[in-house]
Amino acid sequence: MATFIKTLDVPTVSIRIPKPDNSIHSPDENLKLGNFSKGVIACLAILTERLP
């Protein structure tokens, strides 16, 4: 992500959507569909927020 920030010179936000015990990047990594849906909604809210 740092490469994109430096190259594009844009403000960046990272949000975490998986459940805390999902073993990120392991063979048994998983993501509940409810978390995925909430993550999509959160991303849309961030992207459509009007700046002052």
Contacts in CASP RR format, 6 or more apart in sequence:
PFRMAT RR
TARGET T0000
AUTHOR 0000-0000-0000
METHOD contacts of the structure
MODEL  1
MATFIKTLDVPTVSIRIPKPDNSIHSPDENLKLGNFSKGVIACLAILTER
LP
1 12 0 8 1.000
1 14 0 8 1.000
4 10 0 8 1.000
4 12 0 8 1.000
5 12 0 8 1.000
13 46 0 8 1.000
15 39 0 8 1.000
15 42 0 8 1.000
15 43 0 8 1.000
15 46 0 8 1.000
17 31 0 8 1.000
17 35 0 8 1.000
17 36 0 8 1.000
17 38 0 8 1.000
17 39 0 8 1.000
17 42 0 8 1.000
18 24 0 8 1.000
18 30 0 8 1.000
18 31 0 8 1.000
18 32 0 8 1.000
18 35 0 8 1.000
19 31 0 8 1.000
19 32 0 8 1.000
19 35 0 8 1.000
22 29 0 8 1.000
22 30 0 8 1.000
22 31 0 8 1.000
23 29 0 8 1.000
23 30 0 8 1.000
END
